[in-house]
Amino acid sequence: MGMTATEKILARASRRERVRPGDIVFPDPDLVIVHDGLVVS
């Protein structure tokens, strides 16, 4: 059985051939965005 789109993304980002539900993975992010909601008047 094939992997879902989410499993494919997580497998690629964690440099693994395949991932399955319940696996613990440590993916490397391609992009990190931080949103600072603090408003100073």
WOPEUR-V153089 format. One record per run of one state. SS is the DSSP state (H for helix, E for strand, L for the rest). FROM is the first residue (numbers start at 1). LEN is the number of residues. If there is no record, write none. Layout:
BEGIN
ss = [SS | SS]
from = [FROM | FROM]
len = [LEN | LEN]
END
This chain:
BEGIN
ss = [L | H | L]
from = [1 | 5 | 14]
len = [4 | 9 | 28]
END
